[in-house]
Amino acid sequence: MQLPPLYSLLCFAQAARHLSIKRAAEELHLTPAAVSQQVAKLEQAVGVELFIRSPRRINLTEVGRSYLRAIEPALRQIEQATARLRPAPGPQILTLSCTSGFAMQWLLPRLADFQTREPEVDVRINTTNRLVNLLLDDVDFAVRHGTGEYPDLEVERLLGDRLQAVCSPALLPGGRLLSTPSGLAGFTLLHDEHRADWALWLQAAGAKGVNASAGTVFIDSNGAIEAAVAGHGMALVRPSLVRAELDSGKLLIPFPHAVETPIAYYLVYDGTALLQPHKRRFHQWLTAQARTARNEFEPGRPSA
């Protein structure tokens, strides 16, 4: 690994951000001459000029501007990783990123238990459908829906009970259940942000004559489930996310046919997230909750 002098790199970044050797020196608690020497050392190491110098100011060269853009994310990652090594002053805060559907249907009903156990910990939930850069976005944990392939991160399978079609009892007069998955052809399919799930499920179930791309699309699974409760169609869900609706009879399973797919909910995090005790305790609590849910809805799977 051929790295430039890292202290010189820091001096360059500070001078480039402010376009001022003097301001960089003030922030780094150095003399302007020391900063200039470090920047010159970096330029010598990389073999190009990074600044255009004049008597009263400096400007970045085109190469210097491109270099700053390239190294800033790495410097921020180092800063965030280092901050996680130190005891956090003030409130004990942790941030979890997940979809709004997962937050509303699975996490929030359980979170009161953690808050009772750890009242001093402030759990902040960032609901988004986009992938986040955990260190750059200052996110401790993320719950992601996919196949579990997230390079350079710690990945734990959190929740993966089988996908199941559900609907309102009002959609099946007289309580008549469907005999096969192909019977879904006569119903509206309700899609959430994971739109490919219906296609995977119908293919695995061997359903014939059902258009997987037809139906109503919602921004998240909350909308699809609410529409199913209201009798507007069939939603495809993991039973653990709608346990309350199934127990109360607001939703029912139209036929006992569940299908395995490679898609599950995974807990994803950078290893530095576990350096602080309150974050380790949250990780232990969350994975224990998931084990309980897996044992309830996946009796054939090992709990580990």
C-alpha positions as MATLAB code, in Angstrom:
seq = 'MQLPPLYSLLCFAQAARHLSIKRAAEELHLTPAAVSQQVAKLEQAVGVELFIRSPRRINLTEVGRSYLRAIEPALRQIEQATARLRPAPGPQILTLSCTSGFAMQWLLPRLADFQTREPEVDVRINTTNRLVNLLLDDVDFAVRHGTGEYPDLEVERLLGDRLQAVCSPALLPGGRLLSTPSGLAGFTLLHDEHRADWALWLQAAGAKGVNASAGTVFIDSNGAIEAAVAGHGMALVRPSLVRAELDSGKLLIPFPHAVETPIAYYLVYDGTALLQPHKRRFHQWLTAQARTARNEFEPGRPSA';
ca = [
       0.000    0.000    0.000;
       1.575    3.274   -1.130;
       0.070    6.090    0.896;
       1.168    9.732    0.876;
       2.310   11.287    4.175;
      -0.968   11.307    6.096;
      -0.211   14.424    8.148;
       0.648   16.239    4.944;
      -2.638   15.018    3.510;
      -4.536   16.510    6.444;
      -2.758   19.854    6.079;
      -3.555   19.904    2.363;
      -7.238   19.125    2.983;
      -7.636   21.897    5.545;
      -5.826   24.447    3.382;
      -7.861   23.389    0.336;
     -11.190   23.654    2.139;
     -10.476   27.223    3.263;
      -8.164   28.251    0.411;
      -6.065   29.703    3.213;
      -2.817   28.488    4.767;
      -3.423   30.770    7.751;
      -6.895   29.376    8.556;
      -5.651   25.818    8.127;
      -2.822   26.563   10.564;
      -5.282   27.957   13.127;
      -7.480   24.850   12.980;
      -4.530   22.472   13.182;
      -2.731   24.513   15.881;
       0.348   24.895   13.702;
       2.249   27.793   12.246;
       1.501   28.802    8.640;
       5.079   27.887    7.762;
       4.572   24.347    9.091;
       1.393   23.900    7.034;
       3.150   25.185    3.908;
       6.002   22.741    4.491;
       3.588   19.817    4.849;
       1.710   20.771    1.672;
       4.994   21.039   -0.223;
       5.965   17.616    1.135;
       2.725   16.160   -0.225;
       3.235   17.785   -3.630;
       6.718   16.305   -3.769;
       5.373   12.861   -2.833;
       2.646   12.834   -5.524;
       4.705   14.665   -8.126;
       2.182   17.369   -9.042;
       1.334   20.894   -7.920;
      -1.897   21.054   -5.939;
      -2.057   24.836   -5.397;
      -1.552   27.941   -7.475;
       0.250   30.320   -5.127;
       0.194   34.125   -5.227;
       1.462   36.623   -2.636;
      -1.919   37.039   -0.925;
      -3.903   33.869   -1.648;
      -3.856   30.312   -2.873;
      -6.120   28.509   -5.333;
      -6.435   24.848   -6.170;
      -5.151   23.565   -9.464;
      -7.546   21.347  -11.428;
      -5.615   18.332  -10.172;
      -5.764   19.668   -6.618;
      -9.530   20.184   -6.846;
     -10.066   16.632   -8.126;
      -7.755   15.217   -5.469;
      -9.638   16.986   -2.678;
     -12.980   15.593   -3.900;
     -11.484   12.100   -3.993;
      -9.931   12.097   -0.506;
     -12.630   13.935    1.477;
     -14.951   10.895    1.854;
     -12.032    8.838    3.199;
     -11.075   11.580    5.659;
     -14.672   11.805    6.899;
     -14.769    8.027    7.348;
     -11.584    8.169    9.414;
     -13.088   10.984   11.491;
     -16.331    9.045   12.120;
     -14.525    5.790   12.898;
     -12.230    7.591   15.355;
     -15.194    9.304   17.042;
     -16.697    5.877   17.715;
     -13.585    4.883   19.660;
     -14.124    7.631   22.212;
     -16.801    7.664   24.923;
     -19.570    9.879   23.616;
     -20.134   13.003   25.745;
     -23.695   13.912   26.671;
     -26.686   11.736   25.682;
     -26.092    8.183   24.511;
     -27.350    8.319   20.936;
     -27.575    5.668   18.244;
     -29.032    5.902   14.751;
     -30.778    3.104   12.870;
     -31.668    3.328    9.173;
     -34.537    1.233    7.795;
     -37.611    1.480    5.587;
     -40.716    3.058    7.074;
     -42.569   -0.237    6.610;
     -40.082   -2.176    8.731;
     -40.047    0.589   11.334;
     -43.830    0.794   11.695;
     -44.676   -2.904   11.431;
     -41.830   -4.601   13.281;
     -39.480   -2.266   15.107;
     -41.679    0.337   16.807;
     -44.059   -2.168   18.488;
     -40.980   -3.702   20.145;
     -38.915   -0.591   20.808;
     -40.720    0.317   24.029;
     -39.112   -2.758   25.602;
     -35.621   -1.483   24.815;
     -36.463    2.016   26.017;
     -37.696    0.568   29.312;
     -34.434   -1.348   29.712;
     -32.218    1.521   28.539;
     -34.023    4.816   29.274;
     -30.802    6.830   28.919;
     -30.285    5.744   25.278;
     -31.747    7.949   22.546;
     -32.648    5.752   19.551;
     -33.029    7.765   16.355;
     -34.739    6.037   13.441;
     -33.917    7.274    9.958;
     -36.600    5.921    7.618;
     -35.478    5.762    4.014;
     -35.627    3.418    1.029;
     -32.166    4.406   -0.196;
     -28.913    2.738    0.740;
     -26.823    4.835    3.089;
     -23.086    5.052    3.644;
     -22.974    4.118    7.314;
     -19.861    6.050    8.292;
     -20.339    9.080    6.075;
     -24.017    9.421    7.054;
     -23.235    8.762   10.754;
     -25.549    5.741   10.888;
     -24.761    3.016   13.412;
     -27.016    0.239   12.126;
     -29.104   -0.330    9.005;
     -31.804   -2.892    8.269;
     -31.681   -3.719    4.580;
     -33.967   -5.868    2.452;
     -32.060   -8.040    0.025;
     -29.853  -11.103   -0.361;
     -27.341  -10.214    2.335;
     -24.453   -9.249    0.067;
     -23.013   -6.043    1.520;
     -19.217   -6.010    1.053;
     -16.917   -4.681    3.783;
     -19.732   -4.554    6.364;
     -20.898   -6.829    9.151;
     -24.081   -8.612    8.016;
     -26.513  -10.626   10.158;
     -29.731  -12.191    8.917;
     -32.381  -10.496   11.030;
     -35.772  -11.551    9.707;
     -36.640  -13.862    6.868;
     -39.893  -15.660    7.559;
     -41.580  -16.865    4.414;
     -43.509  -14.527    2.192;
     -47.248  -15.097    2.470;
     -50.228  -13.681    0.584;
     -52.750  -11.991    2.901;
     -56.083  -10.242    2.406;
     -59.133   -8.935    4.219;
     -61.823  -11.519    5.084;
     -64.217   -9.256    3.155;
     -62.404  -10.236   -0.032;
     -63.436  -13.880    0.367;
     -67.235  -14.035    0.927;
     -68.319  -16.856    3.166;
     -64.766  -17.470    4.255;
     -64.042  -19.538    1.154;
     -60.299  -19.865    0.798;
     -58.469  -20.235   -2.488;
     -57.438  -23.741   -3.499;
     -54.222  -22.800   -5.329;
     -52.005  -19.751   -5.843;
     -53.320  -19.523   -9.407;
     -56.600  -18.320   -7.900;
     -54.907  -14.957   -7.355;
     -55.550  -14.173  -11.026;
     -58.949  -12.790  -10.091;
     -57.615  -10.321   -7.506;
     -55.685   -7.062   -7.460;
     -52.079   -7.491   -6.350;
     -50.769   -4.851   -3.955;
     -47.077   -3.981   -4.318;
     -44.731   -2.179   -1.940;
     -41.192   -0.859   -2.432;
     -39.980   -4.445   -2.943;
     -41.957   -4.833   -6.158;
     -40.007   -7.879   -7.372;
     -41.312   -9.976   -4.460;
     -44.584  -10.908   -6.189;
     -42.765  -12.146   -9.309;
     -40.407  -14.282   -7.210;
     -43.255  -15.619   -5.120;
     -45.583  -16.488   -8.020;
     -42.781  -18.231   -9.880;
     -41.800  -20.278   -6.820;
     -45.468  -21.111   -6.132;
     -46.030  -22.310   -9.702;
     -48.962  -19.941  -10.174;
     -50.431  -19.851  -13.673;
     -52.114  -16.927  -15.395;
     -51.247  -14.314  -12.747;
     -49.670  -11.068  -13.974;
     -46.989  -10.248  -11.409;
     -46.499   -6.697  -12.682;
     -50.181   -5.711  -12.531;
     -51.800   -4.082   -9.535;
     -51.357   -1.065   -7.302;
     -47.906    0.109   -6.195;
     -47.338    1.842   -2.839;
     -44.277    3.725   -1.676;
     -43.836    1.319    1.234;
     -45.358   -1.798    2.765;
     -47.492    0.247    5.181;
     -49.637    1.395    2.263;
     -49.938   -2.111    0.836;
     -50.983   -3.567    4.187;
     -53.513   -0.803    4.864;
     -55.002   -1.386    1.417;
     -55.209   -5.115    2.095;
     -56.975   -4.499    5.428;
     -59.433   -2.242    3.579;
     -60.194   -5.030    1.122;
     -58.539   -3.523   -1.945;
     -56.461   -6.541   -2.898;
     -53.876   -9.135   -1.944;
     -50.639   -8.073   -0.238;
     -47.492  -10.164   -0.035;
     -45.907   -9.917    3.403;
     -43.882  -11.686    6.021;
     -46.310  -12.887    8.714;
     -44.144  -11.502   11.521;
     -44.762   -7.979   10.165;
     -48.561   -8.322   10.353;
     -48.941  -10.498   13.412;
     -51.383   -8.086   15.079;
     -53.598   -7.930   11.982;
     -53.624  -11.722   11.635;
     -54.377  -12.248   15.340;
     -57.232   -9.723   15.279;
     -58.764  -11.155   12.109;
     -58.261   -7.973   10.065;
     -56.181  -10.061    7.687;
     -56.218  -13.723    6.823;
     -54.075  -16.066    4.755;
     -56.150  -17.093    1.705;
     -54.408  -20.461    1.334;
     -51.688  -22.231    3.320;
     -49.000  -21.752    0.736;
     -45.786  -19.996    1.756;
     -42.750  -19.737   -0.478;
     -39.059  -19.476    0.307;
     -37.182  -16.664   -1.425;
     -33.538  -15.584   -1.104;
     -34.678  -12.171    0.126;
     -34.664  -11.324    3.827;
     -34.109   -8.415    6.209;
     -30.478   -8.081    7.251;
     -28.840   -6.068   10.003;
     -25.847   -4.282    8.496;
     -23.221   -2.265   10.342;
     -19.595   -1.239   10.405;
     -17.648   -3.098   13.088;
     -16.841    0.159   14.883;
     -20.537    0.490   15.795;
     -20.009   -2.052   18.587;
     -17.174   -0.158   20.249;
     -19.529    1.845   22.460;
     -21.363   -0.116   25.206;
     -24.863    1.304   24.612;
     -24.654    0.369   20.930;
     -23.512   -3.152   21.807;
     -26.508   -3.482   24.126;
     -28.872   -2.314   21.383;
     -27.347   -4.836   18.980;
     -27.822   -7.613   21.545;
     -31.426   -6.571   22.174;
     -32.326   -6.280   18.474;
     -30.838   -9.632   17.497;
     -32.568  -11.296   20.476;
     -35.911   -9.855   19.317;
     -35.241  -11.222   15.839;
     -34.409  -14.678   17.194;
     -37.719  -14.730   19.046;
     -39.582  -13.727   15.892;
     -37.772  -16.372   13.842;
     -38.627  -19.071   16.355;
     -42.299  -18.071   16.206;
     -42.603  -17.885   12.419;
     -39.822  -20.160   11.193;
     -40.077  -23.212   13.438;
     -38.074  -25.327   11.008;
     -35.058  -23.019   11.054;
     -32.260  -23.003   13.603;
     -32.424  -19.962   15.853;
     -28.776  -19.008   15.428;
];
